[in-house]
């Protein structure tokens, strides 16, 4: 089902944009500048409430089907499935640390920067493997009935940032993405 694969690829592109925003804020944090903690928290809230709840469970179901049909994919599938759980755990730790800061609690630099950097690096690596190895395999091995089963097994939630109607909570993310797009356009002229 090419539409599902195209959607997953688009979601990966969108996740990468958010990871880049998060990394830019972590760079400010590292340089003792003033990061936007609320923006960081909104990014991580999204990452732990959309990819972890909708995107990754759908992928896990597809991975299981791939593993059934292509035994050689087993180690990669197992690793990616394990990474979904690790990303969720690291993301939740980062949400807690950022929530503490936003709510006025003192948090150690390491409680933000260490999981933040690990999350950024891990998520990027994870998506590269999926794009390079698993999505092409899914296109080859999965049939329409597999995609239908995956779609019906995981509740649909419209993407709260990049979907048809963006939630107000994520207005700052939209503004930041728009500023980056404008800056990119200006730099290419």
OpenMM code with the backbone's topology and positions (N, CA, C; nanometers):
from openmm import Vec3, app, unit

residues = "UNK UNK UNK UNK UNK UNK UNK UNK UNK UNK UNK UNK UNK UNK UNK UNK UNK UNK UNK UNK UNK UNK UNK UNK UNK UNK UNK UNK UNK UNK UNK UNK UNK UNK UNK UNK UNK UNK UNK UNK UNK UNK UNK UNK UNK UNK UNK UNK UNK UNK UNK UNK UNK UNK UNK UNK UNK UNK UNK UNK UNK UNK UNK UNK UNK UNK UNK UNK UNK UNK UNK UNK UNK UNK UNK UNK UNK UNK UNK UNK UNK UNK UNK UNK UNK UNK UNK UNK UNK UNK UNK UNK UNK UNK UNK UNK UNK UNK UNK UNK UNK UNK UNK UNK UNK UNK UNK UNK UNK UNK UNK UNK UNK UNK UNK UNK UNK UNK UNK UNK UNK UNK UNK UNK UNK UNK UNK UNK UNK UNK UNK UNK UNK UNK UNK UNK UNK UNK UNK UNK UNK UNK UNK UNK UNK UNK UNK UNK UNK UNK UNK UNK UNK UNK UNK UNK UNK UNK UNK UNK UNK UNK UNK UNK UNK UNK UNK UNK UNK UNK UNK UNK UNK UNK UNK UNK UNK UNK UNK UNK UNK UNK UNK UNK UNK UNK UNK UNK UNK".split()
positions = [
    Vec3(0.0845, -0.1179, 0.0000),
    Vec3(0.0000, 0.0000, 0.0000),
    Vec3(0.0894, 0.1247, 0.0000),
    Vec3(0.1181, 0.1785, -0.1153),
    Vec3(0.2090, 0.2920, -0.1290),
    Vec3(0.1651, 0.4168, -0.0509),
    Vec3(0.0334, 0.4387, -0.0364),
    Vec3(-0.0131, 0.5568, 0.0382),
    Vec3(0.0364, 0.5544, 0.1818),
    Vec3(0.0302, 0.4372, 0.2454),
    Vec3(0.0764, 0.4254, 0.3837),
    Vec3(0.2260, 0.4497, 0.3915),
    Vec3(0.3009, 0.3948, 0.2997),
    Vec3(0.4458, 0.4165, 0.2998),
    Vec3(0.4790, 0.5630, 0.2746),
    Vec3(0.4066, 0.6257, 0.1850),
    Vec3(0.4281, 0.7683, 0.1591),
    Vec3(0.3956, 0.8497, 0.2841),
    Vec3(0.2895, 0.8111, 0.3535),
    Vec3(0.2533, 0.8806, 0.4778),
    Vec3(0.3625, 0.8623, 0.5826),
    Vec3(0.4137, 0.7400, 0.5965),
    Vec3(0.5202, 0.7163, 0.6932),
    Vec3(0.6442, 0.7977, 0.6593),
    Vec3(0.6784, 0.8036, 0.5326),
    Vec3(0.7939, 0.8832, 0.4918),
    Vec3(0.7700, 1.0311, 0.5251),
    Vec3(0.6514, 1.0813, 0.4942),
    Vec3(0.6182, 1.2210, 0.5262),
    Vec3(0.6260, 1.2450, 0.6764),
    Vec3(0.5764, 1.1509, 0.7545),
    Vec3(0.5860, 1.1646, 0.9001),
    Vec3(0.7318, 1.1680, 0.9441),
    Vec3(0.8154, 1.0858, 0.8841),
    Vec3(0.9586, 1.0884, 0.9179),
    Vec3(1.0192, 1.2254, 0.8869),
    Vec3(0.9831, 1.2828, 0.7745),
    Vec3(1.0324, 1.4166, 0.7390),
    Vec3(0.9865, 1.5178, 0.8445),
    Vec3(0.8611, 1.5087, 0.8836),
    Vec3(0.8090, 1.6007, 0.9855),
    Vec3(0.8767, 1.5796, 1.1203),
    Vec3(0.8982, 1.4540, 1.1582),
    Vec3(0.9674, 1.4262, 1.2845),
    Vec3(1.1096, 1.4828, 1.2796),
    Vec3(1.1762, 1.4693, 1.1657),
    Vec3(1.3121, 1.5223, 1.1516),
    Vec3(1.3130, 1.6736, 1.1707),
    Vec3(1.2116, 1.7418, 1.1193),
    Vec3(1.2037, 1.8871, 1.1381),
    Vec3(1.1951, 1.9215, 1.2871),
    Vec3(1.1158, 1.8453, 1.3598),
    Vec3(1.1020, 1.8703, 1.5032),
    Vec3(1.2299, 1.8358, 1.5787),
    Vec3(1.2950, 1.7283, 1.5380),
    Vec3(1.4222, 1.6907, 1.6008),
    Vec3(1.5259, 1.8004, 1.5763),
    Vec3(1.5264, 1.8583, 1.4572),
    Vec3(1.6186, 1.9689, 1.4281),
    Vec3(1.5893, 2.0894, 1.5166),
    Vec3(1.4610, 2.1207, 1.5360),
    Vec3(1.4240, 2.2312, 1.6258),
    Vec3(1.4706, 2.2025, 1.7678),
    Vec3(1.4479, 2.0804, 1.8122),
    Vec3(1.4901, 2.0419, 1.9469),
    Vec3(1.6410, 2.0547, 1.9607),
    Vec3(1.7140, 2.0080, 1.8607),
    Vec3(1.8593, 2.0147, 1.8665),
    Vec3(1.9080, 2.1601, 1.8718),
    Vec3(1.8454, 2.2476, 1.7971),
    Vec3(1.8832, 2.3893, 1.8002),
    Vec3(1.8623, 2.4474, 1.9395),
    Vec3(1.7547, 2.4079, 2.0055),
    Vec3(1.7301, 2.4555, 2.1414),
    Vec3(1.8309, 2.3950, 2.2397),
    Vec3(1.8665, 2.2696, 2.2193),
    Vec3(1.9692, 2.2062, 2.3034),
    Vec3(2.1039, 2.2755, 2.2857),
    Vec3(2.1333, 2.3196, 2.1627),
    Vec3(2.2578, 2.3933, 2.1390),
    Vec3(2.2590, 2.5236, 2.2172),
    Vec3(2.1455, 2.5936, 2.2181),
    Vec3(2.1352, 2.7170, 2.2986),
    Vec3(2.1556, 2.6851, 2.4461),
    Vec3(2.0920, 2.5805, 2.4919),
    Vec3(2.1027, 2.5370, 2.6308),
    Vec3(2.2480, 2.5068, 2.6657),
    Vec3(2.3157, 2.4338, 2.5777),
    Vec3(2.4555, 2.3966, 2.5995),
    Vec3(2.5458, 2.5193, 2.6074),
    Vec3(2.5163, 2.6197, 2.5251),
    Vec3(2.5977, 2.7411, 2.5198),
    Vec3(2.5590, 2.8437, 2.6264),
    Vec3(2.4792, 2.8010, 2.7234),
    Vec3(2.4318, 2.8899, 2.8304),
    Vec3(2.3524, 3.0080, 2.7769),
    Vec3(2.2928, 2.9902, 2.6628),
    Vec3(2.2031, 3.0909, 2.6068),
    Vec3(2.0635, 3.0624, 2.6623),
    Vec3(1.9639, 3.1270, 2.6098),
    Vec3(1.8276, 3.1100, 2.6604),
    Vec3(1.7429, 3.0289, 2.5632),
    Vec3(1.7341, 2.8982, 2.5847),
    Vec3(1.6474, 2.8183, 2.4985),
    Vec3(1.5012, 2.8442, 2.5333),
    Vec3(1.4153, 2.8055, 2.4432),
    Vec3(1.2718, 2.8148, 2.4666),
    Vec3(1.2269, 2.6805, 2.5235),
    Vec3(1.2214, 2.6740, 2.6566),
    Vec3(1.1874, 2.5488, 2.7227),
    Vec3(1.0457, 2.5033, 2.6895),
    Vec3(0.9545, 2.5987, 2.6757),
    Vec3(0.8163, 2.5626, 2.6412),
    Vec3(0.8115, 2.4979, 2.5030),
    Vec3(0.8880, 2.5529, 2.4086),
    Vec3(0.8950, 2.4950, 2.2748),
    Vec3(0.9519, 2.3535, 2.2819),
    Vec3(1.0588, 2.3374, 2.3578),
    Vec3(1.1194, 2.2052, 2.3742),
    Vec3(1.0193, 2.1068, 2.4341),
    Vec3(0.9459, 2.1522, 2.5353),
    Vec3(0.8470, 2.0656, 2.5995),
    Vec3(0.7349, 2.0303, 2.5024),
    Vec3(0.6893, 2.1291, 2.4241),
    Vec3(0.5844, 2.1004, 2.3258),
    Vec3(0.6312, 1.9981, 2.2229),
    Vec3(0.7546, 2.0111, 2.1767),
    Vec3(0.8088, 1.9143, 2.0806),
    Vec3(0.8086, 1.7749, 2.1416),
    Vec3(0.8596, 1.7647, 2.2632),
    Vec3(0.8691, 1.6332, 2.3256),
    Vec3(0.7326, 1.5794, 2.3667),
    Vec3(0.6408, 1.6666, 2.4040),
    Vec3(0.5055, 1.6214, 2.4343),
    Vec3(0.4453, 1.5581, 2.3088),
    Vec3(0.4614, 1.6258, 2.1965),
    Vec3(0.4137, 1.5717, 2.0686),
    Vec3(0.4810, 1.4381, 2.0390),
    Vec3(0.6134, 1.4325, 2.0513),
    Vec3(0.6877, 1.3114, 2.0158),
    Vec3(0.6450, 1.1925, 2.1021),
    Vec3(0.6053, 1.2185, 2.2259),
    Vec3(0.5629, 1.1093, 2.3133),
    Vec3(0.4123, 1.0827, 2.3042),
    Vec3(0.3399, 1.1677, 2.2304),
    Vec3(0.1953, 1.1487, 2.2185),
    Vec3(0.1466, 1.1240, 2.0765),
    Vec3(0.2306, 1.1366, 1.9776),
    Vec3(0.1895, 1.0985, 1.8427),
    Vec3(0.2785, 0.9862, 1.7890),
    Vec3(0.4069, 1.0081, 1.7678),
    Vec3(0.4879, 0.8968, 1.7170),
    Vec3(0.4819, 0.7739, 1.8084),
    Vec3(0.4922, 0.7951, 1.9387),
    Vec3(0.4948, 0.6814, 2.0309),
    Vec3(0.3598, 0.6112, 2.0434),
    Vec3(0.2506, 0.6810, 2.0162),
    Vec3(0.1166, 0.6251, 2.0359),
    Vec3(0.0547, 0.5747, 1.9054),
    Vec3(0.0880, 0.6373, 1.7921),
    Vec3(0.0260, 0.6005, 1.6650),
    Vec3(0.1286, 0.5463, 1.5650),
    Vec3(0.2303, 0.6254, 1.5363),
    Vec3(0.3257, 0.5916, 1.4300),
    Vec3(0.4037, 0.4632, 1.4618),
    Vec3(0.4661, 0.4574, 1.5779),
    Vec3(0.5495, 0.3411, 1.6105),
    Vec3(0.4684, 0.2121, 1.6270),
    Vec3(0.3515, 0.2149, 1.6904),
    Vec3(0.2736, 0.0902, 1.6955),
    Vec3(0.2352, 0.0371, 1.5568),
    Vec3(0.2035, 0.1274, 1.4637),
    Vec3(0.1744, 0.0820, 1.3264),
    Vec3(0.2995, 0.0186, 1.2658),
    Vec3(0.4127, 0.0839, 1.2858),
    Vec3(0.5374, 0.0281, 1.2323),
    Vec3(0.5663, -0.1089, 1.2931),
    Vec3(0.5455, -0.1229, 1.4231),
    Vec3(0.5726, -0.2514, 1.4887),
    Vec3(0.4911, -0.3642, 1.4254),
    Vec3(0.3658, -0.3360, 1.3917),
    Vec3(0.2823, -0.4368, 1.3258),
    Vec3(0.3365, -0.4703, 1.1868),
    Vec3(0.3778, -0.3683, 1.1137),
    Vec3(0.4371, -0.3923, 0.9816),
    Vec3(0.5681, -0.4693, 0.9953),
    Vec3(0.6484, -0.4329, 1.0938),
    Vec3(0.7752, -0.5019, 1.1158),
    Vec3(0.7527, -0.6515, 1.1402),
    Vec3(0.6516, -0.6841, 1.2206),
    Vec3(0.6236, -0.8242, 1.2518),
    Vec3(0.5883, -0.9015, 1.1245),
    Vec3(0.5102, -0.8402, 1.0371),
    Vec3(0.4756, -0.9056, 0.9099),
    Vec3(0.5995, -0.9228, 0.8219),
    Vec3(0.6830, -0.8215, 0.8193),
    Vec3(0.8070, -0.8297, 0.7401),
    Vec3(0.8929, -0.9445, 0.7917),
    Vec3(0.9047, -0.9524, 0.9229),
    Vec3(0.9872, -1.0571, 0.9848),
    Vec3(0.9328, -1.1962, 0.9520),
    Vec3(0.8001, -1.2108, 0.9468),
    Vec3(0.7390, -1.3386, 0.9101),
    Vec3(0.7774, -1.3802, 0.7685),
    Vec3(0.7843, -1.2829, 0.6807),
    Vec3(0.8023, -1.3134, 0.5379),
    Vec3(0.9477, -1.3072, 0.4913),
    Vec3(1.0304, -1.2406, 0.5687),
    Vec3(1.1719, -1.2269, 0.5310),
    Vec3(1.2561, -1.2487, 0.6570),
    Vec3(1.2936, -1.3748, 0.6790),
    Vec3(1.3648, -1.4121, 0.8025),
    Vec3(1.4934, -1.3314, 0.8221),
    Vec3(1.5599, -1.2959, 0.7136),
    Vec3(1.6860, -1.2221, 0.7252),
    Vec3(1.6651, -1.0816, 0.7841),
    Vec3(1.5411, -1.0333, 0.7811),
    Vec3(1.5118, -0.9009, 0.8373),
    Vec3(1.4954, -0.9054, 0.9886),
    Vec3(1.4915, -1.0261, 1.0447),
    Vec3(1.4663, -1.0434, 1.1878),
    Vec3(1.5507, -0.9573, 1.2801),
    Vec3(1.6832, -0.9606, 1.2674),
    Vec3(1.7652, -0.8802, 1.3589),
    Vec3(1.7375, -0.7292, 1.3481),
    Vec3(1.7197, -0.6802, 1.2281),
    Vec3(1.6915, -0.5369, 1.2098),
    Vec3(1.5557, -0.5031, 1.2679),
    Vec3(1.4557, -0.5856, 1.2406),
    Vec3(1.3213, -0.5638, 1.2930),
    Vec3(1.3228, -0.5658, 1.4451),
    Vec3(1.3900, -0.6643, 1.5033),
    Vec3(1.3972, -0.6733, 1.6491),
    Vec3(1.4628, -0.5491, 1.7092),
    Vec3(1.5706, -0.5045, 1.6458),
    Vec3(1.6405, -0.3850, 1.6944),
    Vec3(1.5519, -0.2616, 1.6850),
    Vec3(1.4844, -0.2430, 1.5732),
    Vec3(1.3974, -0.1258, 1.5566),
    Vec3(1.2807, -0.1286, 1.6548),
    Vec3(1.2245, -0.2456, 1.6788),
    Vec3(1.1146, -0.2576, 1.7751),
    Vec3(1.1635, -0.2218, 1.9147),
    Vec3(1.2818, -0.2694, 1.9495),
    Vec3(1.3404, -0.2354, 2.0795),
    Vec3(1.3685, -0.0850, 2.0875),
    Vec3(1.4136, -0.0267, 1.9786),
    Vec3(1.4403, 0.1174, 1.9776),
    Vec3(1.3129, 0.1982, 2.0005),
    Vec3(1.1988, 0.1516, 1.9508),
    Vec3(1.0736, 0.2228, 1.9774),
    Vec3(1.0511, 0.2359, 2.1280),
    Vec3(1.0734, 0.1273, 2.2014),
    Vec3(1.0566, 0.1307, 2.3476),
    Vec3(1.1606, 0.2223, 2.4123),
    Vec3(1.2840, 0.2164, 2.3651),
    Vec3(1.3894, 0.3022, 2.4198),
    Vec3(1.3602, 0.4492, 2.3930),
    Vec3(1.3168, 0.4813, 2.2713),
    Vec3(1.2844, 0.6199, 2.2383),
    Vec3(1.1712, 0.6717, 2.3271),
    Vec3(1.0734, 0.5876, 2.3499),
    Vec3(0.9619, 0.6276, 2.4368),
    Vec3(1.0132, 0.6585, 2.5776),
    Vec3(1.0974, 0.5715, 2.6307),
    Vec3(1.1507, 0.5904, 2.7665),
    Vec3(1.2358, 0.7174, 2.7758),
    Vec3(1.3262, 0.7353, 2.6818),
    Vec3(1.4115, 0.8558, 2.6818),
    Vec3(1.3250, 0.9809, 2.6652),
    Vec3(1.2271, 0.9741, 2.5761),
    Vec3(1.1373, 1.0874, 2.5537),
    Vec3(1.0594, 1.1237, 2.6790),
    Vec3(1.0086, 1.0236, 2.7498),
    Vec3(0.9341, 1.0505, 2.8728),
    Vec3(1.0233, 1.1132, 2.9789),
    Vec3(1.1483, 1.0668, 2.9895),
    Vec3(1.2436, 1.1277, 3.0838),
    Vec3(1.2677, 1.2741, 3.0495),
    Vec3(1.2814, 1.3024, 2.9210),
    Vec3(1.3055, 1.4398, 2.8781),
    Vec3(1.1822, 1.5265, 2.9026),
    Vec3(1.0636, 1.4739, 2.8791),
    Vec3(0.9405, 1.5493, 2.9080),
    Vec3(0.9358, 1.5861, 3.0564),
    Vec3(0.9682, 1.4908, 3.1433),
    Vec3(0.9671, 1.5195, 3.2887),
    Vec3(1.0666, 1.6297, 3.3234),
    Vec3(1.1883, 1.6195, 3.2706),
    Vec3(1.2912, 1.7199, 3.3016),
    Vec3(1.2503, 1.8578, 3.2509),
    Vec3(1.1983, 1.8637, 3.1287),
    Vec3(1.1553, 1.9923, 3.0728),
    Vec3(1.0332, 2.0457, 3.1470),
    Vec3(0.9420, 1.9566, 3.1842),
    Vec3(0.8255, 1.9978, 3.2621),
    Vec3(0.8670, 2.0582, 3.3950),
    Vec3(0.9677, 1.9997, 3.4586),
    Vec3(1.0187, 2.0554, 3.5845),
    Vec3(1.0696, 2.1974, 3.5639),
    Vec3(1.1464, 2.2181, 3.4573),
    Vec3(1.2014, 2.3513, 3.4302),
    Vec3(1.0887, 2.4505, 3.4032),
    Vec3(0.9950, 2.4134, 3.3166),
    Vec3(0.8838, 2.5025, 3.2817),
    Vec3(0.8012, 2.5365, 3.4057),
    Vec3(0.7903, 2.4410, 3.4973),
    Vec3(0.7114, 2.4630, 3.6191),
    Vec3(0.7920, 2.5239, 3.7331),
    Vec3(0.9151, 2.5661, 3.7038),
    Vec3(0.9936, 2.6398, 3.8017),
    Vec3(1.0851, 2.5580, 3.8893),
    Vec3(1.0936, 2.4289, 3.8664),
    Vec3(1.1848, 2.3467, 3.9460),
    Vec3(1.3255, 2.3574, 3.8886),
    Vec3(1.4199, 2.3498, 3.9762),
    Vec3(1.5601, 2.3495, 3.9328),
    Vec3(1.5907, 2.2082, 3.8858),
    Vec3(1.6496, 2.2008, 3.7697),
    Vec3(1.6861, 2.0717, 3.7134),
    Vec3(1.8324, 2.0786, 3.6726),
    Vec3(1.9024, 1.9683, 3.6879),
    Vec3(2.0439, 1.9695, 3.6503),
    Vec3(2.0566, 1.9769, 3.4991),
    Vec3(2.1656, 2.0342, 3.4551),
    Vec3(2.1937, 2.0453, 3.3120),
    Vec3(2.1915, 1.9061, 3.2476),
    Vec3(2.2509, 1.8091, 3.3141),
    Vec3(2.2573, 1.6740, 3.2589),
    Vec3(2.1194, 1.6101, 3.2442),
    Vec3(2.0239, 1.6482, 3.3295),
    Vec3(1.8913, 1.5859, 3.3214),
    Vec3(1.8158, 1.6312, 3.1970),
    Vec3(1.8641, 1.7374, 3.1318),
    Vec3(1.8037, 1.7842, 3.0074),
    Vec3(1.8939, 1.7504, 2.8888),
    Vec3(2.0195, 1.7886, 2.8994),
    Vec3(2.1065, 1.7740, 2.7825),
    Vec3(2.1383, 1.6288, 2.7487),
    Vec3(2.1648, 1.5471, 2.8464),
    Vec3(2.2004, 1.4081, 2.8177),
    Vec3(2.0864, 1.3327, 2.7493),
    Vec3(1.9652, 1.3303, 2.8072),
    Vec3(1.8582, 1.2600, 2.7344),
    Vec3(1.8197, 1.3312, 2.6045),
    Vec3(1.8331, 1.4633, 2.6014),
    Vec3(1.8005, 1.5373, 2.4790),
    Vec3(1.8916, 1.4993, 2.3644),
    Vec3(2.0215, 1.4983, 2.3885),
    Vec3(2.1180, 1.4604, 2.2836),
    Vec3(2.1014, 1.3135, 2.2443),
    Vec3(2.0787, 1.2282, 2.3427),
    Vec3(2.0588, 1.0865, 2.3138),
    Vec3(1.9327, 1.0671, 2.2291),
    Vec3(1.8277, 1.1395, 2.2622),
    Vec3(1.7018, 1.1285, 2.1873),
    Vec3(1.7223, 1.1719, 2.0422),
    Vec3(1.7853, 1.2859, 2.0229),
    Vec3(1.8084, 1.3378, 1.8877),
    Vec3(1.8892, 1.2378, 1.8051),
    Vec3(2.0010, 1.1922, 1.8591),
    Vec3(2.0875, 1.0996, 1.7847),
    Vec3(2.0176, 0.9660, 1.7590),
    Vec3(1.9495, 0.9146, 1.8593),
    Vec3(1.8827, 0.7851, 1.8459),
    Vec3(1.7680, 0.7913, 1.7457),
    Vec3(1.6890, 0.8978, 1.7515),
    Vec3(1.5749, 0.9088, 1.6614),
    Vec3(1.6215, 0.9220, 1.5166),
    Vec3(1.7250, 1.0010, 1.4950),
    Vec3(1.7777, 1.0154, 1.3583),
    Vec3(1.8284, 0.8827, 1.3034),
    Vec3(1.9061, 0.8129, 1.3826),
    Vec3(1.9606, 0.6850, 1.3401),
    Vec3(1.8474, 0.5852, 1.3122),
    Vec3(1.7502, 0.5844, 1.3983),
    Vec3(1.6351, 0.4955, 1.3851),
    Vec3(1.5614, 0.5208, 1.2525),
    Vec3(1.5336, 0.6466, 1.2244),
    Vec3(1.4618, 0.6793, 1.1011),
    Vec3(1.5444, 0.6451, 0.9769),
    Vec3(1.6768, 0.6659, 0.9832),
    Vec3(1.7625, 0.6311, 0.8688),
    Vec3(1.7515, 0.4817, 0.8363),
    Vec3(1.7553, 0.3991, 0.9402),
    Vec3(1.7453, 0.2548, 0.9191),
    Vec3(1.6096, 0.2182, 0.8607),
    Vec3(1.5043, 0.2772, 0.9147),
    Vec3(1.3708, 0.2484, 0.8613),
    Vec3(1.3600, 0.2891, 0.7148),
    Vec3(1.4058, 0.4086, 0.6832),
    Vec3(1.3956, 0.4586, 0.5457),
    Vec3(1.4791, 0.3746, 0.4492),
    Vec3(1.5982, 0.3393, 0.4907),
    Vec3(1.6918, 0.2698, 0.4018),
    Vec3(1.6602, 0.1208, 0.3876),
    Vec3(1.6212, 0.0566, 0.4979),
    Vec3(1.6083, -0.0885, 0.4953),
    Vec3(1.4641, -0.1391, 0.5019),
    Vec3(1.3836, -0.0817, 0.5900),
    Vec3(1.2535, -0.1406, 0.6189),
    Vec3(1.1430, -0.0924, 0.5256),
    Vec3(1.1363, 0.0351, 0.4964),
    Vec3(1.0304, 0.0821, 0.4072),
    Vec3(1.0378, 0.0164, 0.2694),
    Vec3(1.1559, 0.0012, 0.2102),
    Vec3(1.1607, -0.0701, 0.0817),
    Vec3(1.1145, -0.2164, 0.0938),
    Vec3(1.1492, -0.2800, 0.2057),
    Vec3(1.1060, -0.4176, 0.2269),
    Vec3(0.9546, -0.4255, 0.2442),
    Vec3(0.8995, -0.3289, 0.3165),
    Vec3(0.7538, -0.3251, 0.3366),
    Vec3(0.6824, -0.3100, 0.2031),
    Vec3(0.7357, -0.2257, 0.1175),
    Vec3(0.6741, -0.2055, -0.0143),
    Vec3(0.6723, -0.3353, -0.0943),
    Vec3(0.7744, -0.4151, -0.0776),
    Vec3(0.7867, -0.5398, -0.1522),
    Vec3(0.7050, -0.6540, -0.0912),
    Vec3(0.7020, -0.6610, 0.0420),
    Vec3(0.6501, -0.7810, 0.1079),
    Vec3(0.5061, -0.7711, 0.1580),
    Vec3(0.4588, -0.6512, 0.1873),
    Vec3(0.3265, -0.6398, 0.2474),
    Vec3(0.2200, -0.6191, 0.1408),
    Vec3(0.1064, -0.6789, 0.1661),
    Vec3(-0.0056, -0.6751, 0.0727),
    Vec3(-0.1152, -0.5841, 0.1272),
    Vec3(-0.2132, -0.5556, 0.0434),
    Vec3(-0.3235, -0.4661, 0.0829),
    Vec3(-0.3916, -0.5142, 0.2103),
    Vec3(-0.4123, -0.6447, 0.2235),
    Vec3(-0.4795, -0.6948, 0.3447),
    Vec3(-0.3943, -0.6724, 0.4696),
    Vec3(-0.2612, -0.6757, 0.4548),
    Vec3(-0.1720, -0.6470, 0.5687),
    Vec3(-0.1888, -0.5015, 0.6123),
    Vec3(-0.1888, -0.4125, 0.5137),
    Vec3(-0.2024, -0.2700, 0.5447),
    Vec3(-0.3384, -0.2415, 0.6078),
    Vec3(-0.4425, -0.3085, 0.5587),
    Vec3(-0.5762, -0.2903, 0.6163),
    Vec3(-0.5795, -0.3369, 0.7616),
    Vec3(-0.5160, -0.4500, 0.7885),
    Vec3(-0.5108, -0.5025, 0.9257),
    Vec3(-0.4343, -0.4084, 1.0177),
    Vec3(-0.3243, -0.3537, 0.9693),
    Vec3(-0.2450, -0.2587, 1.0488),
    Vec3(-0.3279, -0.1345, 1.0781),
    Vec3(-0.3930, -0.0844, 0.9748),
    Vec3(-0.4735, 0.0370, 0.9903),
    Vec3(-0.5864, 0.0170, 1.0916),
    Vec3(-0.6503, -0.0976, 1.0891),
    Vec3(-0.7622, -0.1211, 1.1803),
    Vec3(-0.7162, -0.1563, 1.3218),
    Vec3(-0.5926, -0.2022, 1.3376),
    Vec3(-0.5431, -0.2430, 1.4694),
    Vec3(-0.5003, -0.1255, 1.5577),
    Vec3(-0.4629, -0.0144, 1.4954),
    Vec3(-0.4151, 0.1011, 1.5723),
    Vec3(-0.5135, 0.2157, 1.5537),
    Vec3(-0.5613, 0.2674, 1.6639),
    Vec3(-0.6570, 0.3787, 1.6578),
    Vec3(-0.5972, 0.4949, 1.5802),
    Vec3(-0.6803, 0.5544, 1.4968),
    Vec3(-0.6343, 0.6699, 1.4201),
    Vec3(-0.6494, 0.7959, 1.5046),
    Vec3(-0.5426, 0.8715, 1.5088),
    Vec3(-0.5441, 1.0045, 1.5703),
    Vec3(-0.4866, 1.0972, 1.4648),
    Vec3(-0.5587, 1.2030, 1.4336),
    Vec3(-0.5061, 1.2987, 1.3372),
    Vec3(-0.3810, 1.3629, 1.3959),
    Vec3(-0.2790, 1.3794, 1.3145),
    Vec3(-0.1543, 1.4391, 1.3600),
    Vec3(-0.1830, 1.5787, 1.4151),
    Vec3(-0.1545, 1.6018, 1.5441),
    Vec3(-0.1915, 1.7292, 1.6067),
    Vec3(-0.1064, 1.8492, 1.5651),
    Vec3(0.0005, 1.8272, 1.4911),
    Vec3(0.0815, 1.9382, 1.4395),
    Vec3(0.0682, 1.9478, 1.2885),
    Vec3(0.0896, 1.8387, 1.2193),
    Vec3(0.0967, 1.8391, 1.0737),
    Vec3(-0.0308, 1.7878, 1.0070),
    Vec3(-0.1322, 1.7581, 1.0858),
    Vec3(-0.2575, 1.7071, 1.0316),
    Vec3(-0.3450, 1.8179, 0.9758),
    Vec3(-0.4688, 1.7828, 0.9487),
    Vec3(-0.5634, 1.8774, 0.8891),
    Vec3(-0.5870, 1.9992, 0.9769),
    Vec3(-0.5983, 1.9763, 1.1072),
    Vec3(-0.6221, 2.0854, 1.2008),
    Vec3(-0.5182, 2.0772, 1.3119),
    Vec3(-0.4295, 2.1738, 1.3166),
    Vec3(-0.3259, 2.1748, 1.4199),
    Vec3(-0.3850, 2.2212, 1.5527),
    Vec3(-0.3426, 2.1549, 1.6591),
    Vec3(-0.3884, 2.1933, 1.7923),
    Vec3(-0.3209, 2.3231, 1.8351),
    Vec3(-0.3951, 2.4060, 1.9084),
    Vec3(-0.3432, 2.5356, 1.9537),
    Vec3(-0.2186, 2.5211, 2.0393),
    Vec3(-0.2084, 2.4121, 2.1127),
    Vec3(-0.0926, 2.3892, 2.1985),
    Vec3(0.0380, 2.4017, 2.1197),
    Vec3(0.0335, 2.3689, 1.9912),
    Vec3(0.1541, 2.3631, 1.9096),
    Vec3(0.1760, 2.4872, 1.8232),
    Vec3(0.1119, 2.5977, 1.8573),
    Vec3(0.1262, 2.7213, 1.7787),
    Vec3(0.2717, 2.7677, 1.7732),
    Vec3(0.3438, 2.7576, 1.8839),
    Vec3(0.4840, 2.8014, 1.8862),
    Vec3(0.5697, 2.7187, 1.7905),
    Vec3(0.5391, 2.5911, 1.7787),
    Vec3(0.6137, 2.5061, 1.6857),
    Vec3(0.5868, 2.5515, 1.5425),
    Vec3(0.4612, 2.5780, 1.5110),
    Vec3(0.4270, 2.6256, 1.3763),
    Vec3(0.4989, 2.7561, 1.3452),
    Vec3(0.5026, 2.8468, 1.4417),
    Vec3(0.5701, 2.9753, 1.4206),
    Vec3(0.7188, 2.9550, 1.3972),
    Vec3(0.7803, 2.8667, 1.4727),
    Vec3(0.9239, 2.8416, 1.4582),
    Vec3(0.9545, 2.7787, 1.3227),
    Vec3(0.8723, 2.6847, 1.2805),
    Vec3(0.8916, 2.6222, 1.1492),
    Vec3(0.8769, 2.7271, 1.0389),
    Vec3(0.7788, 2.8154, 1.0513),
    Vec3(0.7583, 2.9218, 0.9520),
    Vec3(0.8781, 3.0161, 0.9477),
    Vec3(0.9335, 3.0514, 1.0644),
    Vec3(1.0524, 3.1385, 1.0686),
    Vec3(1.1708, 3.0710, 0.9998),
    Vec3(1.1878, 2.9428, 1.0242),
    Vec3(1.2979, 2.8708, 0.9609),
    Vec3(1.2798, 2.8657, 0.8096),
    Vec3(1.1579, 2.8434, 0.7657),
    Vec3(1.1310, 2.8402, 0.6213),
    Vec3(1.1609, 2.9751, 0.5578),
    Vec3(1.1232, 3.0832, 0.6242),
    Vec3(1.1511, 3.2183, 0.5727),
    Vec3(1.3012, 3.2438, 0.5680),
    Vec3(1.3706, 3.2039, 0.6730),
    Vec3(1.5160, 3.2231, 0.6765),
    Vec3(1.5833, 3.1430, 0.5656),
    Vec3(1.5341, 3.0227, 0.5403),
    Vec3(1.5906, 2.9393, 0.4337),
    Vec3(1.5664, 3.0051, 0.2987),
    Vec3(1.4460, 3.0537, 0.2758),
    Vec3(1.4157, 3.1204, 0.1483),
    Vec3(1.5065, 3.2421, 0.1277),
    Vec3(1.5237, 3.3210, 0.2338),
    Vec3(1.6080, 3.4399, 0.2244),
    Vec3(1.7537, 3.4036, 0.1963),
    Vec3(1.7998, 3.2928, 0.2520),
    Vec3(1.9404, 3.2549, 0.2338),
    Vec3(1.9666, 3.1959, 0.0949),
    Vec3(1.8626, 3.1514, 0.0269),
    Vec3(1.8821, 3.0921, -0.1053),
    Vec3(1.8614, 3.1925, -0.2187),
    Vec3(1.8330, 3.3140, -0.1849),
    Vec3(1.8131, 3.4160, -0.2898),
    Vec3(1.9427, 3.4774, -0.3297),
] * unit.nanometer
topology = app.Topology()
chain = topology.addChain("A")
for resn in residues:
    res = topology.addResidue(resn, chain)
    for name in ("N", "CA", "C"):
        topology.addAtom(name, app.Element.getBySymbol(name[0]), res)
